[in-house]
Amino acid sequence: MKLLVAAILLFTLTTTARAEVSEVRVAMIYGMAYLPLQVMQAQRLIENNAKDAGIPDLNVTWSTLGGGQVMNDALLSGSVDFASGGVTPFVTLWAKTKGSYNVRSVGTMNSMPLFLNTNNPKINSLRDFTGKDKIALPAIKVSIQAVILQMAAEQVFGPGHAFDLDKLTVSMSHPNGLTALSSGVVTGHVTSPPFQYRELRNSNIHTVFNSYDVLGGPATFDLVWTTSKFRSANPKIYGAFAKALSEAIDWINNNKKEAAKLYITVSKDKGDTADDILKMLNDPDIKYTTTPHNIMKYVEFMHKIGSIKVKPESWKEMFFPNVYDQPGS
């Protein structure tokens, strides 16, 4: 009888484990904003937490994509299970999939300022850009950089003028945008750490605006998201991922020197040294955190200009319950 009970218990446990996927695919973009995911990859935090949850042989694969729109397409097509990127691509997909895929965020990764840098000494305001200028950013209209530019344009030019500079924008990955600005192919670049700081080492490049000024304070830059279907079908793996994300952020905040070295190793970034990255990690404007900050400001703006047709009453509608205890906004 004891053997029969043991056999039934073993069968139940193994079938439960097999009910969840055996491979998880995670995608990230370029830059130190994705350091939490890079830590998770290097330290095998998802695999370790999955093993503790009863899934001993989880295979985690990683990919690097060029921007938020590509990221969303990959998630909806089933090419990735966990997507990551800026607030606005996430909000766009949340609104688009409400009532169907019901995409929500696992948690944020950071709060970071985004700069619009220029190589033109005559440009000190958005009013100084002309039809001859080009502004590089990861994806026109939908990337967080594109939306920040729209918000800034409306503040400068007035209501109804959010899209005035869209005609100047061109889509480029962060590394390509940096090269284009440095070589004069474009006159402006809205990017993110570490690329914006690297650009400013060039004495011919200066900052036109900082996203924190546009938003009125610190704000979330990047998040991680997945579908409700994936979470429901894979609760142990989802839990392992969420726990790994928190562990990675805690490790970064407690081990900044080691985190800087890890970033250089994993990203294979040859444009910065570990000391350069450490200086950025110690910048008080750069914080790694799972707490959402000022996300609703993006939501309100995107709804006002028609980028999304529905909006949440609270930031919590866009997140899974594991972050509900945090003081988000």
Disulfide bonds with the S-S distance in Angstrom:
none
